[in-house]
């Protein structure tokens, strides 16, 4: 026991001494100023662009590829309490394209998407259940027409064309992150597609995507790991959204996401 205590004490002293020597420093390369932590074995560079975007670079020369992660502060902890799962649903929708890609004819598709928006306004402002069913039936009909102009998975196809691998995304309490592993010589093309993706995302074929979210929810209900994780956080964070609501949301709230389009 004494040896264990001595080893633990020496380890703590060593780490404390090491931590005291850690500090942020600033340097410039090719006209760009960046911050870094001295003695960082990964030599990470933290750039802050003029638009406020933070870019973290960590060089790995083992392969001529770049692992990219675009992290946004759009986590599930800020979901409205009566509409949990919105951040995760939005994660899915940002794969559906913009007015520049993802559509066979944007000018025509836009007309129907605007009609859907107007119908949802009527749906949300109507309290009579019979009238709501009529309006929703019309929404379904117009959505069917609009979906004929949508190009499914065009974003994924564009990523595949530049040699991207592992195209994916995830949502957690604090963030939504978009992931790609790209060839090092395809940075410009990747940046062009990602910039467009966030410029003006179009929420198209959202009914279909909601089915995919439902499927994720159903899998989580059958997963013992997910059940344990949710129960643990519920008990640990009884007055915080980490424990009060889940990232994927409740079944009842998922059913209402389309009406919040």
N, C-alpha and C positions, 0 to 999 in steps of 0.2 A: 504494500500500500504506500509506504514511504517513497519507494522508487517511482511509483505512478504519480504521486503528488509532486515530486521533484521534477519529473519530466514535464508535467503539465505546467508547472511554474516557469520552467526554462522556456517552454514553447510560447507561453503568454508574453514573457519578457522579450523574447526574440521578435515576435509579431508586433508587439507594441513599439519596439525600437525601430523596426522596419517601417511601420505606418507613420511614425513621426517624421521620417525622411521623405515621405511621399508628398509631392506638391505639383500643382498645375503650372505649366510653363507655356510660353508662346513662341512660335517660330513662323517663318515665311518661306514658301516654296513656289516658284513660278508665279510670283505676284499675289499669291493667296496666303492669307494669314490663318493659322490654325492653332488650336490648343492641344496639349498632350500632357500626360502624367509622366513625370520622370521615373525611370526605372521600370516602366511598363514593358514586360517581355513581349507583348503583342505589338508594341509601337503604334497604337491606335491614334489616329488624327481626328480631331473634332473641328469641323468647319461650320461657320454660321454664314449662310448666304445673305445677300441683300434683302431678299424677301422674307427673312426670318427662319427659313428652313435650316435645320441642323443636319449635316451630313457627316457620318462617322465612317472613316476608312481604316480598314485593317488588311494589310497585304499578306497574301499567302501565295507563294510562288511555286507550289507543288504542281498545280495544273493551270493551263491558260484559260481559266474560267473565273467568273465573279459570282459570289453568292450575294444576291441583293435582297434587302428587306426594307420596305417602305412602311414605317410605323406611324399611325395617326392616333391622336388622343381622342378616340371615339370608342371608349370601352363601355361595357354593359352596366357599370356602376352608375352611369348617368341616364340610363333608360328611365322613362317615366314609370312610376310604380303601377300604373294601370295599363301600361303597354310594354311589359318586359319583353326582351328579345329583339328590340328594334335595331340595335347596333349590329347584331349578328345577321339579321335579315338584310341590312344595308350592305354588309360585307359581300353577301351573295349578289346583290343587285349591281355592284360596281364591276361585275364581269359581263354586263349586258350591253356595253357599248355606249356610244355618244351619238350626236347628230352627224358625225363624220364617218363612223363605222358601226356596223351592227344592223344596218337597215338596207333593204333592197331599193327603197324609194322614200327618203326621209320626208320630203314635202307631203307625200300622201299619208305616210304613217303618222306624222305630226297632227294632222287633222283629226284622226281617230283618237289619239292620245289626249288631245285637248277635249274631245267629247267625253272621254272617260273621266277626266278631271272634273268637268262640269256635272256629270252624273253623280260622282262621289260627293260633291257639294250638296246635291239634292238628297242623296242617301243619308248623309250625316245630319242634315237639318230636318229630316222627316222622322216623326215619332210614331206614326201609324204603321203597325207591323205589316199590314196588307200592302200598303203603298211602298214600304221598304222592299218587300219581296219583288214587287213589279219593277222597281228601279234597279234592283240588283240583277234581275234577269236581263234587263237591257244592258247593264254593264258587262255581263258575261257575253252577250251577243256582239257588242262593239269590240270587246277585247279579242274575240275570235277573229274578227276582221283585221284588227291591228296586228295581231300575231303573224298574219300572212306576210307582212312586210319585214318581219324581224329575221335576222340571220343568227341562228343559234351558235354559240361557242366561237364567234369570230375572233374574239380576243385570244382565246387559247390557240387558235390556228395561226394567228400572227406571231405569237410567241414561239410556236413550233417552227415556223419558217426561219426564225433567226437562230434556231438551235437551242432554245431555252429548255430547261429540264425542271422538274419539280414545281411547276406552276401551281400555286395554291394560296391560301389565306387563312387566317384564324382570328377569332375575337376572344378577348379575355376581359376581366373586370376593368383594366386600365387602358387597353389599346385594341385597335384593329390593325393587323399587319398583313401586307401583301408580299408574296415571296416568289422569286424566280432565280434560277441558276443559269447564267448566260455565258456565252463565249466572250472572252475579253475583247475581241474585235467588233462586238456588236453593241457596245455601250450607247452609241448615238441613236441607233434604231430603237433600242429598249427605252431610252429616255423619251424619245418622241412619242411612243405609244403610251407610256405611263403618264406623260404630261397631258396628253389628250384624254386619257381615261378619267383624270380628276378635273379636267377643265369644265366639262358639261355632261356628267353622267345622265343617261336617259333611263328611266325606270320602266322598261318594257318587259313583256312576257312575265310579269310579276306573279300571276296566278300559278304558272308552272313552277317557278322558283320557290313559291311558298310550299308546294308539295314536297320539294327536296328538304326544306327546313322541317316540315312535319316528320319526314322519315328520320332525320337526325334526332328529333325529339323522341320518337318512338324507340329508337335504338338506345337512347340514354335511359329510358324507363325500364329497359330490360338488362341494363348493365349494373352489376353489383358495384363495380368501381365507382361509377357515377353516383350511385345512391349513397355510398359511404362518403364520397367527397362532399356532396350537397349537405348531408346530415352534419358532417364535421364543421363546415363553414356556418351552417345555421346555428350551431351551438356556440361556436367561437365568436361570431360577430352578430350578436342578437340585436344591436342597435345600429348596424351599418349595412349598406347594400351588398357587401360581400356575402352576408348571410341571409339577408332579407329577400333577395331575388337572384335567380340564376341567369347566366349569360344567354342560354338558349330560350328562356322564357317559359311561360305556362301555356298549356293547350288553349285555354280560354283567350289569352292575349294574342296568341298566334292567329286565331280565327278573325281577329279584328284588324290585323296589320294592313290588309288590303284596303280597308276603309280609311287608313291614315296615309295613303299614298301621296 
